[in-house]
Amino acid sequence: MKRALLTALSVALVAVTGCSSAASGKEDAPGLASPAKKELAQRIVASAENGTLDWRSAYGYIEDIDDGQGYTAGIIGFCTGTHDLLALVEKYTEKRPGNGLARYLPALREVDGTDSHEGLDPGFTAAWKAEAKRPEFRAAQDAERDTEYFGPAVRRAERDGLSALGQFVYYDAIVYHGPGDGPTSFGGIRAAAVKRADTPAEGGDEEEYLAAFLDVRREAMGELHPGHDTSRVDTAQRRFLEEGNLDLDTPLEWEVYGVTYKVA
């Protein structure tokens, strides 16, 4: 459910290891890339992206949610209008040329950057759902998520000295806004946030910095879609921050779009 057009960002996936959460005072606290925290992150994101904690059930998800970005699909909201869905299918087709989505590549290239369905209807949604039953396509979605979203977000957060919560705040922002540098993209949001508060790596207080980041992000969401529900910030991430849960420890309880979620 990204809300900004992806730029031509190509980040090679580097193995990301869990980092210490020095900001929280727990030197051995795992970062978001630790297996348990990464699983938790996918569940929280899925609550906002797909209305479920079962993020693996979303591989076959696809619909046009009338946000101006065409079809939104899969575990991270790949969109036909924001280049990442096209990139996913292109990479997947390089490895599996005969897959059921390959024949839609010309149409996907034509509609990239628009909300058009031209050349995709009526068969593309059925083809996506069918392909999503294949473990190879599910693995391709995982890899693209990690390469373009999870890995870059965690690495940037680590450089900024952020704990697991801060790493998640970055991850959810890059999923929703895309990794570009425009004012409503992840890079632009971070650039505005660091003007309001220092990161922990710069000697700042993490809670103050994250509060500033969430303020900027909420403003960006309103600029992109006036009146759009911002509860994934207001009653989820902001709640974790106000509770002082910088290590994103469970149990967790939050609300998104009026629905309460709990992880024990």
Backbone bond lengths (Angstrom), bond angles and torsions (degrees), N, CA, C in turn:
res aa  C-N    CA-C-N  psi(-1)  N-CA   C-N-CA  omega(-1)  CA-C   N-CA-C  phi
1 M - - - 1.454 - - 1.513 110.39 -
2 K 1.282 117.68 43.86 1.448 121.20 179.71 1.500 108.86 -65.11
3 R 1.318 116.16 147.70 1.449 120.03 -177.63 1.522 111.93 -117.92
4 A 1.322 117.07 24.78 1.461 120.50 175.27 1.513 107.73 -152.24
5 L 1.328 116.00 145.30 1.458 120.46 -178.88 1.506 110.57 -64.67
6 L 1.337 116.10 130.27 1.462 120.25 179.28 1.513 109.88 -66.10
7 T 1.310 116.17 137.94 1.449 120.52 171.14 1.522 108.16 -84.52
8 A 1.309 116.09 173.26 1.461 120.05 -178.60 1.519 109.10 -77.93
9 L 1.314 114.00 67.49 1.469 119.31 -179.28 1.512 108.45 -96.11
10 S 1.294 116.54 121.84 1.450 120.62 179.26 1.508 108.22 -125.65
11 V 1.322 115.79 100.96 1.458 120.90 -176.90 1.514 109.25 -109.40
12 A 1.313 116.73 117.61 1.459 119.84 178.70 1.510 108.71 -65.73
13 L 1.298 116.10 133.04 1.459 120.47 -178.19 1.516 110.05 -71.42
14 V 1.322 114.05 121.64 1.451 121.42 177.13 1.508 107.08 -108.87
15 A 1.306 117.80 139.50 1.454 119.99 179.20 1.505 109.12 -58.66
16 V 1.338 115.66 125.35 1.443 120.94 -177.88 1.512 108.31 -106.93
17 T 1.298 116.70 125.19 1.453 119.93 179.89 1.496 109.97 -103.66
18 G 1.322 116.46 156.77 1.452 120.88 179.28 1.511 109.91 -62.54
19 C 1.331 115.79 142.28 1.454 119.29 -178.68 1.512 109.46 -114.44
20 S 1.315 115.11 160.80 1.450 120.15 176.13 1.506 109.60 -70.96
21 S 1.305 116.86 151.43 1.447 121.28 177.64 1.513 108.65 -106.96
22 A 1.327 115.08 71.61 1.459 119.96 -176.81 1.513 111.62 -63.02
23 A 1.349 115.92 -31.04 1.454 119.18 -178.04 1.517 111.53 -63.04
24 S 1.326 117.18 -29.84 1.450 120.61 -177.65 1.527 111.40 -87.95
25 G 1.329 115.85 -7.84 1.451 119.12 -179.24 1.509 113.02 88.87
26 K 1.332 117.41 0.95 1.453 121.35 178.72 1.520 108.10 -109.34
27 E 1.296 116.75 99.41 1.456 120.46 -174.34 1.522 112.51 -63.07
28 D 1.342 116.46 -26.61 1.455 119.14 -176.83 1.522 112.28 -101.87
29 A 1.312 118.29 9.79 1.457 120.81 -179.72 1.524 109.58 -67.28
30 P 1.325 117.67 129.79 1.463 120.09 -177.18 1.517 112.67 -72.29
31 G 1.324 115.91 145.82 1.454 121.13 174.23 1.516 110.75 -82.05
32 L 1.326 115.52 -178.09 1.465 120.23 -174.12 1.521 112.63 -67.85
33 A 1.329 117.94 -21.50 1.463 120.53 -178.27 1.518 113.29 -80.57
34 S 1.334 117.83 -8.05 1.465 118.83 174.43 1.524 107.48 -65.39
35 P 1.332 118.97 147.09 1.469 120.98 -173.79 1.522 114.61 -52.03
36 A 1.320 117.62 -45.59 1.465 120.07 -177.49 1.523 111.42 -67.27
37 K 1.327 117.44 -42.06 1.460 120.42 -179.72 1.524 111.48 -70.22
38 K 1.323 116.57 -36.84 1.462 118.77 178.21 1.525 110.52 -64.77
39 E 1.313 116.94 -41.33 1.462 120.70 176.58 1.527 110.12 -60.98
40 L 1.322 117.18 -43.83 1.454 121.60 178.56 1.521 110.74 -61.16
41 A 1.326 116.63 -42.58 1.463 120.89 179.47 1.519 111.53 -59.35
42 Q 1.331 116.68 -43.09 1.467 119.37 179.69 1.524 110.80 -64.04
43 R 1.308 116.81 -34.97 1.463 120.54 -179.44 1.526 111.27 -69.21
44 I 1.329 116.28 -41.36 1.462 118.86 179.85 1.526 110.53 -67.53
45 V 1.316 117.02 -43.80 1.462 120.50 177.90 1.524 110.49 -60.78
46 A 1.328 116.92 -41.77 1.466 120.42 -179.15 1.522 112.12 -64.09
47 S 1.321 116.80 -29.27 1.464 118.57 178.12 1.523 110.54 -62.14
48 A 1.326 117.17 -34.56 1.455 121.48 179.19 1.524 112.63 -88.31
49 E 1.320 116.99 -37.77 1.465 120.83 -176.74 1.525 113.09 -79.44
50 N 1.326 116.16 -35.82 1.463 119.59 -171.19 1.524 114.78 -130.61
51 G 1.337 116.98 0.72 1.454 119.53 178.50 1.513 113.88 67.93
52 T 1.327 116.91 32.90 1.459 121.20 -178.12 1.523 109.31 -154.06
53 L 1.323 116.19 157.25 1.460 120.47 170.44 1.522 111.07 -91.82
54 D 1.319 116.68 -12.94 1.457 122.21 -179.77 1.526 108.73 -87.15
55 W 1.330 116.61 79.67 1.455 120.28 -173.46 1.522 112.74 -63.74
56 R 1.320 117.11 -26.63 1.468 119.46 -179.96 1.519 112.75 -70.20
57 S 1.308 117.37 -15.41 1.464 120.63 177.48 1.522 111.78 -76.32
58 A 1.344 117.21 -6.50 1.457 121.10 -173.06 1.526 114.35 -97.65
59 Y 1.318 118.77 1.95 1.469 119.11 179.15 1.526 111.42 -56.21
60 G 1.317 117.29 -38.02 1.458 121.29 -177.31 1.511 114.63 -93.56
61 Y 1.322 117.39 2.73 1.465 120.86 -179.82 1.521 110.61 -65.66
62 I 1.339 117.19 135.99 1.456 121.28 173.33 1.524 109.63 -161.27
63 E 1.323 116.22 129.59 1.460 121.69 174.31 1.518 109.15 -165.68
64 D 1.321 115.59 161.55 1.453 121.58 172.34 1.527 106.46 -94.61
65 I 1.317 117.02 115.39 1.457 120.85 -176.08 1.528 111.54 -96.86
66 D 1.340 115.65 17.17 1.467 122.15 175.01 1.529 112.69 58.70
67 D 1.322 116.09 42.61 1.460 120.67 178.06 1.528 111.75 -109.24
68 G 1.324 116.21 10.03 1.451 119.92 178.81 1.510 114.90 82.34
69 Q 1.348 117.46 11.84 1.462 120.74 -176.97 1.524 112.88 -122.09
70 G 1.315 116.13 22.46 1.453 119.77 177.96 1.511 112.31 70.62
71 Y 1.332 115.07 -144.30 1.454 119.76 178.70 1.525 111.14 -77.40
72 T 1.319 115.59 136.15 1.458 123.19 171.71 1.517 107.21 -106.56
73 A 1.331 117.52 132.99 1.461 119.04 -171.27 1.523 112.34 -149.56
74 G 1.336 114.28 155.19 1.456 120.78 169.83 1.516 115.04 78.89
75 I 1.334 114.29 -171.28 1.458 121.44 -168.71 1.512 114.85 -71.85
76 I 1.319 117.79 -16.46 1.458 119.90 -175.97 1.518 111.86 -128.35
77 G 1.324 116.16 9.27 1.453 119.56 -179.85 1.510 113.20 74.10
78 F 1.329 117.64 46.99 1.460 121.04 172.82 1.529 107.60 -61.83
79 C 1.337 117.15 139.38 1.462 120.06 -175.25 1.522 111.68 -123.72
80 T 1.339 115.31 142.28 1.467 119.34 177.48 1.519 111.04 -68.01
81 G 1.328 117.44 -20.44 1.457 120.31 -178.30 1.509 115.19 -97.15
82 T 1.333 118.37 -0.57 1.468 119.66 -175.83 1.521 113.58 -123.66
83 H 1.296 116.88 20.21 1.466 124.63 171.73 1.527 114.69 76.82
84 D 1.321 119.11 -28.05 1.463 118.32 -173.03 1.523 112.81 -71.18
85 L 1.337 117.72 -31.51 1.458 118.60 176.38 1.531 109.82 -68.22
86 L 1.307 117.15 -42.05 1.464 121.00 175.55 1.515 110.87 -58.78
87 A 1.329 117.35 -46.87 1.468 121.16 -179.73 1.522 110.71 -60.18
88 L 1.318 116.90 -41.55 1.458 121.20 178.64 1.523 111.13 -60.24
89 V 1.323 116.83 -49.04 1.467 120.38 -177.30 1.529 110.74 -67.56
90 E 1.325 117.37 -36.79 1.467 119.61 177.71 1.528 110.75 -62.44
91 K 1.318 117.23 -47.61 1.464 120.20 -179.42 1.527 111.18 -64.88
92 Y 1.309 115.91 -40.42 1.466 120.35 179.45 1.519 110.74 -64.20
93 T 1.326 116.41 -38.87 1.466 120.79 -178.34 1.527 111.36 -70.32
94 E 1.324 117.14 -29.71 1.460 119.43 176.25 1.524 110.73 -61.40
95 K 1.323 116.64 -34.14 1.463 121.16 -178.84 1.525 112.29 -89.65
96 R 1.337 116.20 -31.61 1.469 121.73 -178.96 1.526 108.86 -132.40
97 P 1.320 117.09 79.19 1.468 121.34 -173.80 1.527 114.73 -57.74
98 G 1.312 118.08 -29.32 1.458 119.89 -176.22 1.512 114.75 -92.17
99 N 1.308 117.88 17.85 1.466 119.15 -176.57 1.531 112.02 -68.97
100 G 1.329 115.19 163.34 1.458 120.87 -174.26 1.510 115.62 -72.73
101 L 1.339 118.09 -8.06 1.458 121.17 179.28 1.525 112.68 -100.83
102 A 1.322 116.50 -13.51 1.467 120.72 -173.22 1.525 112.45 -58.38
103 R 1.328 116.93 -36.66 1.464 119.07 -176.69 1.531 112.70 -68.45
104 Y 1.326 116.95 -13.15 1.462 120.32 179.51 1.529 112.60 -93.13
105 L 1.320 117.91 -0.02 1.461 119.65 -177.62 1.537 113.65 -58.78
106 P 1.337 119.69 -43.31 1.469 117.90 177.37 1.523 112.62 -58.37
107 A 1.326 116.59 -41.87 1.464 120.13 179.39 1.523 110.92 -68.25
108 L 1.320 117.53 -40.10 1.461 120.56 178.84 1.524 111.25 -61.50
109 R 1.314 116.90 -37.16 1.468 120.20 178.27 1.530 110.43 -68.04
110 E 1.320 116.69 -35.62 1.460 120.38 -179.42 1.526 112.23 -70.23
111 V 1.318 117.47 -38.21 1.468 120.10 -176.03 1.526 112.60 -89.56
112 D 1.321 118.29 -6.29 1.467 121.63 -179.23 1.524 109.90 -55.53
113 G 1.326 116.34 127.94 1.455 120.89 -178.48 1.513 114.21 89.55
114 T 1.330 117.01 3.28 1.459 121.47 -179.76 1.529 109.41 -131.34
115 D 1.329 115.80 177.83 1.466 120.34 175.15 1.527 111.52 -103.39
116 S 1.327 116.71 12.57 1.459 121.63 -175.24 1.524 112.71 -71.89
117 H 1.342 114.87 148.75 1.462 122.25 173.46 1.525 110.96 -106.76
118 E 1.302 117.10 7.45 1.460 120.24 -173.58 1.531 111.31 -57.48
119 G 1.314 114.59 126.72 1.452 120.88 -179.40 1.522 113.94 84.91
120 L 1.323 117.01 -7.63 1.462 121.01 -178.87 1.533 111.93 -101.69
121 D 1.304 116.20 -34.66 1.464 119.74 179.61 1.521 109.99 -86.00
122 P 1.349 117.41 146.40 1.464 125.35 5.11 1.533 114.36 -97.90
123 G 1.338 118.94 1.72 1.456 119.07 -167.25 1.516 117.90 -95.04
124 F 1.348 117.97 -13.89 1.454 119.27 -170.64 1.524 112.87 -64.83
125 T 1.315 117.95 -42.93 1.466 119.91 -177.15 1.529 110.90 -62.96
126 A 1.331 116.56 -40.32 1.465 119.71 178.22 1.521 110.77 -66.60
127 A 1.336 116.48 -38.31 1.465 120.28 179.54 1.529 110.52 -66.10
128 W 1.327 116.95 -38.54 1.472 120.34 177.77 1.525 110.49 -62.10
129 K 1.324 116.21 -47.99 1.460 120.46 -178.30 1.523 111.09 -62.69
130 A 1.315 116.25 -38.74 1.470 120.00 179.53 1.515 111.00 -67.35
131 E 1.334 116.57 -42.94 1.465 120.11 -178.44 1.524 111.02 -67.57
132 A 1.333 115.90 -31.27 1.459 120.57 -178.18 1.525 112.72 -67.45
133 K 1.317 117.11 -10.93 1.459 120.54 175.56 1.531 111.17 -79.66
134 R 1.320 116.18 -13.46 1.464 120.92 -178.78 1.530 110.75 -86.62
135 P 1.310 118.23 130.98 1.469 119.77 -179.99 1.521 112.59 -60.19
136 E 1.338 117.07 -30.16 1.462 120.02 -179.56 1.532 111.30 -65.25
137 F 1.343 117.18 -37.96 1.460 119.41 179.91 1.523 110.97 -75.84
138 R 1.304 116.90 -34.05 1.464 119.18 175.17 1.527 109.88 -63.78
139 A 1.327 116.25 -41.30 1.469 119.99 177.26 1.526 111.07 -64.38
140 A 1.324 117.07 -35.88 1.464 120.51 178.36 1.526 110.86 -65.46
141 Q 1.329 116.87 -38.88 1.463 119.91 176.46 1.528 110.76 -64.07
142 D 1.327 116.21 -43.63 1.468 120.17 178.10 1.522 110.65 -58.06
143 A 1.326 116.20 -46.39 1.460 120.92 -176.77 1.524 111.77 -64.16
144 E 1.346 116.54 -41.37 1.464 119.69 -179.76 1.531 110.73 -68.59
145 R 1.316 116.22 -38.90 1.472 119.85 174.93 1.519 110.93 -58.05
146 D 1.325 116.98 -46.61 1.457 120.49 -177.03 1.524 112.01 -69.30
147 T 1.326 116.50 -38.36 1.462 120.72 -177.61 1.522 112.61 -70.12
148 E 1.323 116.67 -44.46 1.463 120.41 -172.03 1.519 114.38 -96.79
149 Y 1.321 117.63 -19.83 1.466 119.43 -173.42 1.530 113.19 -125.87
150 F 1.314 117.14 -64.92 1.454 119.87 -172.27 1.531 111.77 -64.09
151 G 1.319 117.38 -52.84 1.455 120.57 -178.46 1.518 113.35 -58.44
152 P 1.351 119.02 -52.32 1.463 119.75 179.47 1.529 113.23 -60.51
153 A 1.335 117.28 -39.12 1.469 120.04 -179.25 1.521 111.31 -64.93
154 V 1.334 116.46 -46.10 1.460 120.12 -178.30 1.520 111.04 -66.14
155 R 1.326 117.51 -42.69 1.457 119.87 -179.59 1.533 111.82 -63.95
156 R 1.333 117.04 -41.51 1.465 120.13 178.10 1.532 110.20 -64.59
157 A 1.339 116.47 -41.26 1.465 120.59 179.57 1.516 111.18 -65.60
158 E 1.320 117.40 -38.77 1.464 120.56 177.24 1.525 110.56 -61.98
159 R 1.326 116.91 -42.83 1.470 120.03 178.88 1.524 111.31 -64.73
160 D 1.330 116.59 -27.99 1.454 120.99 178.45 1.528 112.19 -85.93
161 G 1.335 116.54 0.39 1.454 120.42 176.62 1.513 114.77 77.80
162 L 1.328 117.04 24.72 1.456 120.84 -174.81 1.523 112.71 -90.12
163 S 1.298 115.62 148.20 1.464 122.73 177.08 1.526 109.77 -82.81
164 A 1.331 116.30 -170.86 1.463 120.78 -175.33 1.525 112.32 -58.54
165 L 1.327 117.91 -40.88 1.462 119.62 179.13 1.518 110.65 -63.54
166 G 1.317 117.36 -45.68 1.451 120.34 178.47 1.516 112.37 -61.64
167 Q 1.309 116.42 -38.55 1.464 120.46 176.73 1.518 110.30 -63.33
168 F 1.332 116.64 -39.24 1.465 119.08 177.68 1.530 111.29 -68.32
169 V 1.317 116.89 -40.67 1.460 120.56 177.90 1.526 110.28 -56.36
170 Y 1.328 117.46 -43.07 1.465 121.36 176.75 1.529 110.80 -65.15
171 Y 1.316 116.14 -43.82 1.463 119.99 -177.28 1.527 111.27 -61.81
172 D 1.321 117.24 -48.46 1.465 119.15 -179.28 1.522 110.78 -63.75
173 A 1.327 116.95 -34.60 1.460 119.84 179.59 1.525 111.59 -67.45
174 I 1.325 117.01 -41.61 1.463 119.06 -178.24 1.529 110.99 -71.50
175 V 1.335 116.96 -29.26 1.460 120.61 175.10 1.525 110.25 -65.61
176 Y 1.312 116.59 -46.98 1.464 121.55 -174.66 1.521 112.40 -76.41
177 H 1.333 117.11 -41.97 1.459 121.00 -171.21 1.519 114.16 -99.51
178 G 1.335 117.76 -15.90 1.450 119.66 -174.79 1.519 111.18 85.07
179 P 1.341 117.62 157.65 1.463 121.51 -173.21 1.524 115.88 -89.46
180 G 1.314 118.41 20.48 1.455 119.44 -179.16 1.517 113.44 -76.25
181 D 1.333 116.67 -175.84 1.461 122.83 -178.81 1.519 113.22 -108.40
182 G 1.329 117.69 3.67 1.454 120.29 177.96 1.519 111.10 -66.97
183 P 1.330 117.84 166.13 1.465 121.02 -175.12 1.516 114.73 -61.37
184 T 1.330 117.71 -24.96 1.465 119.62 178.58 1.519 112.41 -106.68
185 S 1.322 117.74 10.33 1.454 122.64 174.42 1.529 109.27 -99.20
186 F 1.326 116.22 168.96 1.466 119.46 -175.64 1.520 112.67 -55.33
187 G 1.329 116.19 -48.91 1.462 119.16 -177.44 1.518 112.79 -60.02
188 G 1.333 116.13 -40.05 1.453 119.96 179.21 1.514 112.54 -69.04
189 I 1.325 116.48 -37.10 1.464 120.98 178.21 1.524 109.82 -64.43
190 R 1.331 116.48 -45.46 1.461 119.17 178.96 1.523 110.72 -63.13
191 A 1.329 117.65 -41.98 1.459 120.97 -179.20 1.527 110.90 -60.12
192 A 1.328 116.79 -39.19 1.464 120.37 178.39 1.522 110.85 -70.78
193 A 1.342 116.87 -36.92 1.467 120.81 -178.32 1.524 111.51 -65.46
194 V 1.339 117.36 -41.00 1.470 119.62 -177.57 1.518 112.24 -70.68
195 K 1.337 116.96 -12.83 1.456 120.06 173.96 1.527 110.54 -81.43
196 R 1.324 115.68 -20.07 1.464 120.25 -178.51 1.529 112.40 -95.38
197 A 1.323 116.56 -28.87 1.470 119.74 -178.25 1.522 109.17 -154.60
198 D 1.332 116.22 147.19 1.463 120.86 177.88 1.521 110.28 -76.29
199 T 1.323 115.60 143.52 1.459 119.93 173.11 1.520 109.11 -72.93
200 P 1.343 117.96 162.09 1.468 119.50 174.80 1.523 112.58 -56.44
201 A 1.339 117.32 -34.93 1.461 120.02 178.83 1.519 111.96 -64.64
202 E 1.335 116.27 -23.45 1.458 121.51 177.73 1.527 111.82 -94.77
203 G 1.331 115.86 6.11 1.452 119.85 179.89 1.511 114.70 96.40
204 G 1.334 116.93 4.22 1.447 120.62 -178.13 1.525 113.06 -83.37
205 D 1.322 114.97 171.29 1.460 122.10 176.97 1.525 108.82 -85.52
206 E 1.330 117.26 129.09 1.464 119.49 -174.98 1.520 112.26 -62.99
207 E 1.317 118.08 -42.49 1.460 119.53 -177.97 1.526 110.97 -64.07
208 E 1.320 117.51 -39.07 1.461 120.55 177.97 1.525 110.72 -66.25
209 Y 1.327 115.88 -41.70 1.466 118.81 179.79 1.529 111.43 -65.31
210 L 1.331 117.07 -45.29 1.460 119.69 -179.03 1.522 111.35 -65.28
211 A 1.330 117.52 -35.32 1.463 119.96 175.96 1.525 110.25 -61.87
212 A 1.334 116.43 -41.25 1.462 120.59 177.97 1.522 110.83 -65.45
213 F 1.330 116.94 -42.87 1.461 120.78 179.60 1.527 110.36 -60.91
214 L 1.320 117.17 -45.02 1.460 120.33 -179.49 1.525 111.29 -66.33
215 D 1.326 117.19 -34.17 1.466 120.01 175.72 1.521 110.24 -61.57
216 V 1.330 116.00 -48.10 1.465 120.42 -179.44 1.525 110.09 -63.80
217 R 1.301 116.03 -42.58 1.461 118.54 -178.59 1.527 111.29 -63.37
218 R 1.312 116.88 -42.02 1.462 119.88 179.30 1.526 110.73 -61.05
219 E 1.323 116.63 -39.46 1.456 121.08 176.97 1.531 110.56 -63.40
220 A 1.332 116.31 -40.07 1.466 120.65 179.49 1.525 110.92 -65.76
221 M 1.314 116.66 -39.05 1.460 119.79 177.43 1.519 110.75 -62.09
222 G 1.341 116.27 -41.32 1.453 119.89 178.72 1.509 112.87 -67.34
223 E 1.331 116.40 -33.70 1.463 120.03 177.75 1.520 111.12 -68.63
224 L 1.320 115.80 -40.04 1.460 119.54 -179.99 1.520 112.01 -69.43
225 H 1.319 114.77 -46.09 1.464 119.95 -176.38 1.517 110.01 -139.59
226 P 1.322 117.42 86.29 1.461 120.63 -179.83 1.535 111.25 -53.50
227 G 1.314 115.35 131.02 1.458 119.55 178.89 1.509 114.50 85.45
228 H 1.338 117.15 -4.26 1.459 119.24 -179.27 1.525 110.43 -69.81
229 D 1.319 116.26 143.46 1.464 122.50 -179.87 1.531 110.21 -60.45
230 T 1.322 116.25 126.98 1.465 121.36 -179.63 1.523 111.90 -111.33
231 S 1.323 117.01 24.33 1.464 119.82 -174.36 1.526 113.10 -66.06
232 R 1.339 118.51 -24.07 1.472 118.64 177.98 1.521 110.93 -63.39
233 V 1.332 116.42 -21.15 1.459 121.64 171.49 1.528 110.63 -94.48
234 D 1.328 116.57 -50.62 1.467 121.47 -169.60 1.523 114.61 -67.66
235 T 1.326 116.94 -45.45 1.469 119.88 -173.49 1.525 112.78 -116.10
236 A 1.320 115.35 15.54 1.470 120.06 173.56 1.528 108.16 -124.22
237 Q 1.329 117.57 -80.83 1.463 120.13 -176.23 1.525 112.84 -63.10
238 R 1.325 117.19 -41.38 1.462 119.61 178.38 1.525 110.59 -63.67
239 R 1.313 115.97 -36.17 1.459 119.68 178.56 1.526 111.11 -64.22
240 F 1.342 116.64 -45.53 1.469 120.04 177.93 1.527 110.25 -59.02
241 L 1.335 115.94 -40.84 1.465 120.62 -178.41 1.521 110.70 -66.85
242 E 1.311 117.28 -45.21 1.461 120.55 -179.53 1.525 112.01 -64.55
243 E 1.334 115.81 -27.12 1.463 119.98 176.15 1.524 112.04 -79.49
244 G 1.330 116.66 -4.98 1.459 120.81 -178.81 1.509 113.74 71.47
245 N 1.319 116.53 22.61 1.466 121.36 -175.65 1.527 110.45 -88.56
246 L 1.320 116.71 66.67 1.461 121.38 -176.97 1.525 112.58 -68.30
247 D 1.317 117.26 -23.53 1.463 120.33 179.27 1.529 112.45 -89.67
248 L 1.323 116.88 1.16 1.455 122.90 179.95 1.535 110.31 52.86
249 D 1.307 114.43 47.38 1.459 120.91 179.95 1.526 110.57 -77.68
250 T 1.292 116.48 146.57 1.457 122.01 173.04 1.522 109.11 -90.38
251 P 1.341 117.71 156.79 1.467 127.91 6.08 1.529 112.65 -74.09
252 L 1.315 114.95 150.82 1.455 122.03 178.11 1.526 109.46 -124.97
253 E 1.316 115.35 146.61 1.462 121.05 173.22 1.518 107.64 -139.89
254 W 1.316 117.67 133.91 1.458 121.59 -179.96 1.524 109.31 -152.55
255 E 1.305 115.64 171.17 1.462 121.83 -179.24 1.513 110.01 -130.54
256 V 1.317 116.99 133.44 1.460 122.73 175.89 1.516 108.43 -135.10
257 Y 1.322 116.35 127.77 1.460 122.29 179.01 1.527 112.05 52.64
258 G 1.329 115.91 36.97 1.449 120.66 176.03 1.513 115.59 83.56
259 V 1.324 117.98 0.93 1.450 122.34 -179.74 1.526 109.36 -109.03
260 T 1.318 116.58 133.53 1.471 121.23 179.47 1.523 109.99 -92.66
261 Y 1.332 115.15 134.50 1.464 121.92 178.58 1.528 109.02 -121.54
262 K 1.312 115.26 147.98 1.466 120.50 178.69 1.530 109.45 -138.40
263 V 1.332 114.80 139.99 1.456 121.47 172.24 1.513 106.45 -127.48
264 A 1.329 116.11 121.53 1.464 120.37 -176.54 1.523 110.92 -75.96
